[in-house]
Amino acid sequence: MKLHESPGLLSRFLDKHRSVCYHHMSKESAIDYVIVRRLDMQLGVVFPQNEIGVDPVAIRDYAQAVEGLGYSHLVVYDHVLGADPTHRPGWQGYTSEHLFHEPFVLFGFLAALSQLELVTGVIILPQRQTVLVAKQAAEVDVLSGGKLRLGIGIGWNPVEYEALGSDFHTRGRMVEEQIEVLRLLAGLNPLPVGRAIPIWTGGRADVLLRRTARLADGWFPLGRPDEQMQQTIERLHRYLQEAGRDPATFGIQAQVNARDGDPDEWRRQTQRWRDLGATHIAINTMGAGFASLQEHLEAIRRYKEAVG
């Protein structure tokens, strides 16, 4: 029986070892985030999973160009597989035709090629083996010199859960226990580089915000920096304070989509995210109609030029 297959087994494991489990980032990491917030948002790029192709040379060139432009981090989406629409009439969402590089394997490749912080945005954790994710994350952290940020979520696609033999309906309860297990098993050999690996979560539903405030080191908001987002962030800050945590030490990874407008609009949204307290922001070039790697690179160059 595997830990991820049995909530009861997970609970017994946690009850036995909970005294050595910690829920939040180390003091050193918290200080790092305060410094980041005081200086400015860290600028990153969303890896164009669906559009970059499978040429390893192109992937290498892309990552090195991102770093060369002065970006600090690379955010990579995760899906193991997509649905076959021929068997699911009216299916909405990604399909088996959409390309997704596996994040941990991709990060092992990129760790040898750049100094970028490597960010999963997000790993669908309840459909994966918890202990194996801990092992993979620790290995990537070692190979990258301590530059992994582990974003995790619960996903929305029951087809993917079914194909991976996981229970879609218990994923919320499962992920809370999995996060605690990941904290415990950060001591696998190899060890992460001198610190706990930051664990960030996503989602805007109230239950997800409360979970984030209790268990995570940072948050991936979904949406634009509008009045509703401001209210959501205020609610998250309130939940952090209720959990005895300082919102000033908590990370927020925002996103701007290239398809949403021109550099003036990108700059406006970026400034709004800064005003809302985002610590990190990434430009997403997927879905903007770009037909070549060069067009993706030109877009991120223009974004960097626009926002500094």
Residue pairs with C-beta under 8 A, 6 or more apart in sequence:
1 9
2 129
2 131
3 9
3 10
3 13
3 129
3 130
3 131
3 181
4 10
4 126
4 128
4 129
4 130
4 131
4 166
4 174
4 178
7 170
7 173
7 174
7 177
10 130
10 174
10 177
10 178
10 181
11 177
13 181
14 21
14 177
14 180
14 181
14 184
17 184
18 180
20 184
21 180
21 183
21 184
22 183
22 196
23 180
23 183
23 214
23 215
24 30
24 217
24 245
25 33
25 196
25 198
25 217
25 249
26 195
26 196
28 195
29 195
29 196
29 198
29 217
30 246
30 249
31 249
33 217
33 218
33 249
33 250
33 251
33 279
34 248
34 249
36 42
36 251
36 279
36 280
37 248
37 277
37 279
40 274
41 254
41 270
41 273
41 274
41 278
41 279
41 280
41 281
42 72
42 73
42 117
42 279
42 280
42 281
43 70
43 71
43 72
43 280
43 281
43 282
43 283
43 304
43 307
44 71
44 72
44 73
44 74
44 75
44 117
44 119
44 280
44 281
44 282
44 283
45 66
45 71
45 73
45 74
45 75
45 282
45 283
45 285
45 300
46 74
46 75
46 76
46 77
46 121
46 255
46 282
46 283
46 284
46 285
46 286
47 62
47 74
47 75
47 76
47 77
47 101
47 106
48 62
48 285
48 286
48 290
48 296
49 76
49 77
49 99
49 100
49 101
49 286
50 94
50 98
50 99
50 100
50 286
51 99
51 285
51 286
51 290
51 296
52 58
52 59
52 62
52 99
52 101
52 293
52 296
53 99
53 293
54 99
56 109
58 293
59 101
59 106
59 109
59 110
60 109
60 113
61 293
62 293
62 296
62 297
63 74
63 110
63 113
63 114
63 116
64 113
64 114
65 297
66 74
66 114
66 116
66 300
67 114
67 115
67 116
69 300
69 301
69 304
70 304
71 116
71 300
71 304
72 116
72 117
72 280
73 116
73 117
73 118
73 119
73 149
73 280
73 282
74 110
74 116
74 117
74 118
74 119
75 119
75 120
75 121
75 151
75 253
75 255
75 282
76 101
76 103
76 106
76 107
76 118
76 119
76 120
76 121
77 100
77 121
77 122
78 100
78 102
78 103
78 120
78 121
78 122
78 123
78 124
79 94
79 98
79 100
79 124
79 157
79 160
80 100
80 102
80 124
80 127
80 160
80 163
80 164
81 96
81 160
81 163
82 93
82 94
82 95
82 96
82 97
82 98
82 100
82 159
82 160
83 91
83 93
83 94
83 95
83 96
83 157
83 159
83 160
84 95
84 96
85 91
85 95
88 159
93 156
93 157
94 100
103 120
103 123
104 136
104 137
104 139
104 140
107 118
107 140
107 143
107 144
107 148
108 139
108 140
108 143
110 116
110 118
110 144
111 118
111 140
111 143
111 144
111 145
111 147
112 143
115 145
115 147
116 147
117 147
117 148
117 149
118 140
118 144
118 147
118 148
118 149
119 148
119 149
119 151
119 200
119 253
120 149
120 150
120 151
120 152
121 151
121 202
121 220
121 253
121 282
122 151
122 152
122 153
122 200
122 201
122 202
122 220
123 133
123 150
123 151
123 152
123 153
124 152
124 153
124 154
124 155
124 160
125 133
125 152
125 153
125 154
125 175
125 178
125 179
126 154
126 155
126 161
126 166
126 167
126 170
126 171
126 174
126 175
126 178
127 155
127 160
127 161
127 164
127 166
127 171
128 164
130 178
130 181
130 182
130 185
131 181
131 185
131 188
133 178
133 182
134 181
134 182
134 185
134 186
134 188
135 185
135 188
137 148
137 150
137 182
137 192
137 197
138 186
138 188
138 190
138 191
138 192
138 197
139 190
140 148
141 147
141 148
141 192
141 193
141 197
142 190
142 191
142 192
142 193
145 193
146 192
146 193
146 194
146 195
148 192
148 197
149 197
149 198
149 200
149 218
150 182
150 197
150 198
150 199
150 200
151 199
151 200
151 201
151 202
151 220
151 253
152 175
152 178
152 179
152 199
152 200
152 201
153 175
153 201
153 202
153 203
153 220
154 171
154 172
154 175
154 203
155 161
155 171
158 168
161 167
161 168
161 171
162 168
167 174
172 207
172 211
175 211
176 211
176 215
179 199
179 215
179 216
180 215
182 197
182 199
183 196
183 199
186 192
186 196
186 197
198 217
198 218
198 251
199 215
199 216
199 217
200 216
200 217
200 218
200 219
200 220
200 251
200 253
201 208
201 211
201 212
201 215
201 216
201 218
201 219
201 220
202 208
202 219
202 220
202 221
202 222
203 209
203 212
203 220
203 222
204 221
204 222
204 223
204 232
206 235
209 232
209 235
209 236
209 239
210 239
212 219
212 236
212 239
213 236
213 239
213 240
213 242
213 243
213 245
214 239
214 243
217 250
217 251
218 250
218 251
218 252
218 253
218 279
218 280
219 236
219 250
219 251
219 252
219 253
220 253
220 255
221 229
221 232
221 233
221 252
221 253
221 254
221 255
223 229
223 232
224 260
224 269
225 254
225 269
225 272
225 273
225 275
225 276
229 276
230 276
233 252
233 276
233 277
236 247
237 247
240 246
240 247
240 250
241 247
247 277
251 279
251 280
252 276
252 277
252 278
252 279
252 280
253 278
253 279
253 280
253 281
253 282
254 273
254 276
254 278
254 280
254 281
254 282
255 281
255 282
255 283
255 284
256 266
256 269
256 270
256 273
256 281
256 282
256 283
256 284
256 303
257 283
257 284
257 287
257 288
258 266
258 283
258 284
258 285
258 288
258 290
258 299
258 303
259 287
259 288
259 289
260 266
260 269
263 302
263 303
263 305
263 306
264 306
266 283
266 303
266 306
266 307
267 306
267 307
270 281
270 306
270 307
273 281
274 281
283 299
283 300
283 303
285 295
285 296
285 299
285 300
288 299
290 296
290 299
